[in-house]
Every structure is written in structure tokens, then in C-alpha cells.
Amino acid sequence: MSTIFGIPPQALFGQLLLGLINGSFYALLSLGLAVIFGMLNVINFAHGALYMLGAFVAWLLLTMAGVGYWWALLLAPLVVGAFGVILEKTLLSRLYKLDHLYGLLLTFGLALIVEGIFRHFYGVSGQPYPIPDLLRGGQNLGFMFLPNYRGWVVVASLIVCLATWYAIERTKLGAYLRAATENPVLVQAFGINVPVMITATYGFGVALAGLAGVLAAPIYQVSPLMGSNLIIVVFAVVVIGGMGSILGAVLTGYGLGLLEGLTKVFYPEASNIVVFVIMAVVLLIKPAGLFGRER
């Protein structure tokens, strides 16, 4: 059997697929973080807990109400987004004029509370969530076997990321959002309700985390720890791409996922730290990130 750099092609492409799947979640979660920071200047450390909440909402809908995966894709982000709106109106809105550190500490505390509640009721062991019947099985591509559900995750994540980027960077609504962050008084003078826009932006950002949780549920077991295990890497992705950069979050998420997969093939010992090594190098060379702008 022929090899690529001494590696069997099935092993190489299999790890690249895993890297692309991880990159899909990195991109989707870092996108939500970038939207929230770029529009609200809040470092949302509760994002991992809200990702976990999205997965648990999907699991609870299935086990308690018999609501399947496809409806959960719609309902779970709405539930998480509504929860985010409540958090923004009651807590975060009081911190916008303060230093970023206060928002980080508050959202970190919220993450610990949400995770602690679910650990109390469900423990730390994961709960299985079945793959929907339509996406069971896989495709034999000759050089590798592609599970249908994993292919769907990559495609769905890419569509959501591109649609979000287009909405924020290429539409009138996105222009209003960007203007509201730069000069809210001027935008409000044009009859636009800036507080409602800010609340909706935060709700949308955390709804993206809820959507990522539903997509992750059939791949990773639904566990209270699933968010805390991922959020540190996602923050590194956001820093590398540039805080607040939508395009940077998406491209860096997918790119680092693939790089992580390649590292597992050629130097497995470094696969858990390669993202942080890259973050350190990027911060030394360009502190604002690859796609970020100096503030």
C-alpha cells in the first residue's frame, strides 16, 4: 500500500477529517465570541457553558418530549439565545461602560454556575445522543471512509459561518450594527433602537454556541464538562484570528483544526499545545491577531 510521507493515506485523511470537524466547532464557537466582542466589547467566558447548554437542551427535548434532532437544531439555539437575552438585560448591560475585565469575570462566574448546576443533576459522565436516521452510515471515498453525520457537521458549520459573515459585513443591518458600536448616539439619532440591537446581537452570538452544542451532541457525549474542555482552545483561536474579526474567527478556526489534525499524524505529543504555541508566536509578531485591527 502506498504511503504519504510514510503515513498510510487512510490514517492521514482520517486525522484531517477529525481536524476539520474540530475546526468546524472552533469556527462556529469563535464566530459567536467574535460577534459578541466585536459588537459589544464583552469577553464572553460563558460561551463554553452556553455551548454545553445547547447540547443539553437537545438531549432534554429528546428524552423528555420526544423532540428529535431536526427540531432541536431550531429550538435549542432559540432557548439558549433567549437565556442569553435575559443575561444581557439583567447583568451584562450594567458593565458596558466598565473595563473588559469586569465582563470577563462576570461571564466566568456565570459559566461556573451553569456548569455546576448541570454537574449536580447529571454528574460528569456523558449522555449519549443518537445520530438522526437520515445521516446514519457513510460514504466510501476510496482513500477514506466519510461518515455522513461528520460531513454534515462540516457543511452546516461552513454555511452558518459564511451566512453570518455576509450578514454582518455585507448587509444594511450589519452596517447598523458596526455603526452602533462606534457611535451609538449618532445611530440612535436616526431612529434605531440601539439597546434592542445590542441585546439581539448578544442573543444571536450565544445562539450560535447553542447551535454548535446541538451539532456536537451526536459526536461527543452530552456532558457538563464539554464546554470547559473546549472554550480555552476557542479563545486561543479568537486571539490568533483577531478579537472581534468575523473573517479571522472563521478562517483561523478551520485552519487550526486542520493543523491540529496534521500534528496528531506527524508529532502526536504536540497536538494538545500546537494551538497555544501558534497563539504565542502570533501575539509576539502581531498582538492584534492575524486579521485584527489595533484599537
C-alpha positions as CSV (number, residue, x, y, z in Angstrom):
1,M,0.0,0.0,0.0
2,S,1.4,3.5,-1.0
3,T,2.0,6.0,1.8
4,I,2.2,9.8,2.0
5,F,5.3,10.9,3.9
6,G,5.5,7.4,5.4
7,I,1.9,7.6,6.6
8,P,-0.9,5.4,5.3
9,P,-3.4,7.6,3.4
10,Q,-6.4,6.3,5.5
11,A,-4.6,7.5,8.7
12,L,-3.6,10.8,7.2
13,F,-7.0,11.7,5.7
14,G,-8.8,10.3,8.8
15,Q,-6.9,12.7,11.0
16,L,-7.5,15.6,8.6
17,L,-11.2,14.8,8.8
18,L,-11.1,14.9,12.6
19,G,-9.2,18.1,12.4
20,L,-11.8,19.6,10.0
21,I,-14.6,18.5,12.4
22,N,-12.9,20.1,15.4
23,G,-12.2,23.1,13.2
24,S,-15.9,23.4,12.4
25,F,-16.7,23.7,16.1
26,Y,-13.7,26.1,16.7
27,A,-15.0,28.3,13.8
28,L,-18.6,28.3,15.0
29,L,-17.8,29.0,18.6
30,S,-15.2,31.6,17.9
31,L,-17.6,33.2,15.5
32,G,-20.1,33.7,18.3
33,L,-17.3,35.1,20.5
34,A,-16.1,37.4,17.8
35,V,-19.6,38.7,17.1
36,I,-20.2,39.5,20.8
37,F,-16.8,41.1,21.4
38,G,-16.8,43.0,18.1
39,M,-20.3,44.4,18.6
40,L,-20.5,44.7,22.4
41,N,-16.8,44.7,23.6
42,V,-17.6,41.9,26.1
43,I,-15.3,38.9,26.5
44,N,-17.9,36.2,26.9
45,F,-16.3,33.5,29.0
46,A,-19.7,31.9,29.5
47,H,-19.7,30.8,25.8
48,G,-18.5,27.2,26.6
49,A,-21.2,26.8,29.2
50,L,-23.8,28.0,26.6
51,Y,-22.5,25.6,24.1
52,M,-22.9,22.8,26.7
53,L,-26.4,24.2,27.4
54,G,-27.4,23.8,23.7
55,A,-26.4,20.2,23.7
56,F,-28.3,19.5,27.0
57,V,-31.4,21.3,25.7
58,A,-31.3,19.0,22.6
59,W,-30.9,15.9,24.9
60,L,-33.7,17.0,27.2
61,L,-36.0,17.7,24.3
62,L,-35.4,14.2,23.1
63,T,-35.6,12.3,26.4
64,M,-38.5,14.3,27.9
65,A,-40.6,15.4,25.0
66,G,-39.5,13.1,22.2
67,V,-38.4,16.0,20.1
68,G,-35.9,14.8,17.5
69,Y,-32.6,16.2,16.2
70,W,-34.0,18.4,13.3
71,W,-36.4,20.3,15.6
72,A,-33.7,20.6,18.2
73,L,-31.5,22.4,15.6
74,L,-34.1,25.1,15.6
75,L,-35.4,25.1,19.2
76,A,-32.2,24.7,21.2
77,P,-30.5,27.8,19.7
78,L,-33.7,29.7,20.4
79,V,-33.7,28.6,24.1
80,V,-30.0,29.4,24.5
81,G,-30.5,32.7,22.7
82,A,-33.4,33.6,25.0
83,F,-31.3,32.7,28.0
84,G,-28.6,35.0,26.7
85,V,-31.0,37.8,26.2
86,I,-32.1,37.5,29.9
87,L,-28.4,37.5,31.0
88,E,-27.7,40.6,28.8
89,K,-30.7,42.6,30.1
90,T,-30.2,41.8,33.8
91,L,-26.4,41.6,34.2
92,L,-24.2,42.4,31.2
93,S,-25.9,45.7,30.3
94,R,-24.6,47.1,33.6
95,L,-21.0,46.6,32.6
96,Y,-20.6,48.1,29.2
97,K,-19.0,51.3,30.4
98,L,-16.6,49.5,32.6
99,D,-13.3,47.7,31.9
100,H,-13.4,44.5,29.8
101,L,-12.1,42.6,32.9
102,Y,-15.5,43.0,34.7
103,G,-17.4,41.4,31.8
104,L,-14.8,38.5,31.7
105,L,-15.1,37.9,35.5
106,L,-18.9,38.0,35.4
107,T,-19.3,35.6,32.5
108,F,-16.6,33.3,34.0
109,G,-18.7,33.2,37.2
110,L,-21.9,32.5,35.1
111,A,-20.1,29.7,33.4
112,L,-19.2,28.1,36.7
113,I,-22.7,28.4,37.9
114,V,-24.3,26.9,34.8
115,E,-21.8,24.1,34.7
116,G,-22.2,23.4,38.5
117,I,-26.0,23.1,38.2
118,F,-25.7,20.5,35.4
119,R,-23.0,18.6,37.2
120,H,-25.2,18.5,40.3
121,F,-28.1,17.0,38.4
122,Y,-26.4,14.9,35.8
123,G,-22.9,14.2,37.1
124,V,-19.8,14.3,34.9
125,S,-20.5,11.2,32.8
126,G,-21.7,11.8,29.3
127,Q,-25.2,11.2,28.0
128,P,-25.5,9.6,24.5
129,Y,-27.4,11.4,21.8
130,P,-28.3,9.4,18.7
131,I,-27.4,10.3,15.1
132,P,-30.6,11.1,13.1
133,D,-31.6,8.3,10.8
134,L,-31.2,10.4,7.7
135,L,-27.5,10.9,8.5
136,R,-26.5,7.4,9.6
137,G,-23.9,5.4,7.6
138,G,-21.2,6.9,5.5
139,Q,-19.5,7.1,2.1
140,N,-16.5,5.2,0.9
141,L,-14.4,7.7,-1.0
142,G,-11.7,5.2,-1.9
143,F,-8.9,6.8,0.1
144,M,-11.1,7.1,3.3
145,F,-14.5,6.4,4.8
146,L,-16.5,9.6,5.4
147,P,-19.3,9.3,8.0
148,N,-22.4,11.1,6.8
149,Y,-23.0,12.9,10.0
150,R,-19.5,14.3,10.2
151,G,-19.7,15.5,6.7
152,W,-23.0,17.2,7.5
153,V,-21.4,19.0,10.5
154,V,-18.6,20.4,8.3
155,V,-21.1,21.7,5.7
156,A,-23.6,23.0,8.2
157,S,-21.0,24.9,10.1
158,L,-19.5,26.4,7.0
159,I,-22.9,27.6,5.8
160,V,-23.7,29.2,9.1
161,C,-20.3,30.9,9.3
162,L,-20.5,32.3,5.8
163,A,-24.1,33.5,6.2
164,T,-23.1,35.3,9.5
165,W,-20.1,36.9,7.9
166,Y,-22.2,38.1,4.9
167,A,-25.0,39.4,7.2
168,I,-22.6,41.5,9.3
169,E,-20.2,42.6,6.6
170,R,-22.4,43.0,3.5
171,T,-25.9,44.0,4.6
172,K,-27.5,47.2,5.9
173,L,-28.3,45.5,9.2
174,G,-24.6,44.7,9.6
175,A,-23.7,48.2,8.8
176,Y,-26.1,49.5,11.5
177,L,-24.5,47.0,14.0
178,R,-21.0,48.2,13.2
179,A,-22.0,51.8,13.4
180,A,-23.8,51.3,16.7
181,T,-20.5,50.0,18.3
182,E,-18.6,53.0,17.0
183,N,-21.1,55.8,17.7
184,P,-24.3,54.6,19.4
185,V,-25.6,58.2,20.0
186,L,-25.4,59.0,16.3
187,V,-27.1,55.8,15.3
188,Q,-29.9,56.3,17.8
189,A,-30.5,59.8,16.3
190,F,-31.5,58.0,13.1
191,G,-34.4,56.3,15.0
192,I,-32.6,52.9,15.5
193,N,-33.1,51.4,19.0
194,V,-29.5,50.7,19.9
195,P,-30.2,48.8,23.2
196,V,-32.5,46.4,21.5
197,M,-29.9,45.9,18.7
198,I,-27.2,45.2,21.3
199,T,-29.4,42.7,23.2
200,A,-30.3,40.9,19.9
201,T,-26.6,40.7,19.0
202,Y,-25.7,39.0,22.2
203,G,-28.7,36.7,21.9
204,F,-27.6,35.8,18.4
205,G,-24.0,35.2,19.4
206,V,-24.9,32.8,22.2
207,A,-27.5,31.1,19.9
208,L,-24.5,30.2,17.7
209,A,-23.0,28.5,20.7
210,G,-26.3,26.6,21.3
211,L,-26.3,25.5,17.6
212,A,-22.8,24.2,17.9
213,G,-23.8,22.2,21.0
214,V,-26.6,20.5,19.1
215,L,-24.3,19.7,16.2
216,A,-21.8,18.3,18.7
217,A,-24.2,16.2,20.7
218,P,-24.2,13.1,18.4
219,I,-20.4,13.2,18.1
220,Y,-19.3,13.9,21.7
221,Q,-21.3,12.7,24.6
222,V,-23.5,15.4,26.2
223,S,-21.6,16.3,29.4
224,P,-21.4,19.3,31.7
225,L,-17.7,19.4,31.1
226,M,-17.9,19.6,27.3
227,G,-17.8,23.4,27.2
228,S,-15.0,23.9,29.7
229,N,-12.9,21.3,27.7
230,L,-13.2,23.4,24.6
231,I,-13.5,27.0,25.5
232,I,-9.8,27.6,26.2
233,V,-8.8,26.4,22.8
234,V,-11.6,28.5,21.2
235,F,-10.4,31.6,23.0
236,A,-6.9,30.9,21.6
237,V,-8.4,30.7,18.1
238,V,-10.2,34.1,18.6
239,V,-6.9,35.7,19.8
240,I,-5.0,34.3,16.8
241,G,-7.6,35.4,14.3
242,G,-8.0,38.8,16.0
243,M,-10.6,39.8,18.7
244,G,-13.8,40.9,17.0
245,S,-12.8,39.8,13.5
246,I,-15.6,37.7,12.0
247,L,-13.5,36.5,9.0
248,G,-10.5,35.9,11.3
249,A,-12.6,33.7,13.6
250,V,-13.9,31.5,10.7
251,L,-10.6,31.1,8.8
252,T,-8.5,30.6,11.9
253,G,-10.9,28.1,13.3
254,Y,-10.9,25.8,10.3
255,G,-7.1,26.3,9.7
256,L,-6.1,25.5,13.3
257,G,-8.4,22.4,13.3
258,L,-6.6,21.1,10.2
259,L,-3.2,21.9,11.6
260,E,-4.1,20.1,14.9
261,G,-5.1,17.1,12.8
262,L,-1.8,17.1,10.9
263,T,0.1,17.4,14.2
264,K,-1.6,14.3,15.5
265,V,-0.3,12.4,12.5
266,F,3.3,13.6,12.4
267,Y,4.0,14.6,16.1
268,P,1.1,13.5,18.3
269,E,2.8,14.7,21.5
270,A,2.4,18.3,20.4
271,S,-1.2,18.1,19.3
272,N,-2.6,19.5,22.5
273,I,-0.3,22.5,22.6
274,V,0.2,23.5,18.9
275,V,-2.7,26.0,19.0
276,F,-1.2,27.7,22.1
277,V,2.3,27.8,20.6
278,I,0.9,29.5,17.5
279,M,-1.0,31.9,19.7
280,A,2.2,32.9,21.5
281,V,4.1,33.4,18.2
282,V,1.2,35.5,16.6
283,L,1.0,37.7,19.8
284,L,4.7,38.3,19.6
285,I,4.6,39.3,15.9
286,K,1.1,40.9,15.6
287,P,-0.5,41.5,19.0
288,A,-3.9,42.4,17.4
289,G,-4.1,38.9,15.7
290,L,-3.8,37.9,12.1
291,F,-7.0,39.7,11.0
292,G,-7.4,42.1,13.9
293,R,-7.1,45.8,14.0
294,E,-5.2,47.8,16.6
295,R,-7.7,49.6,18.8
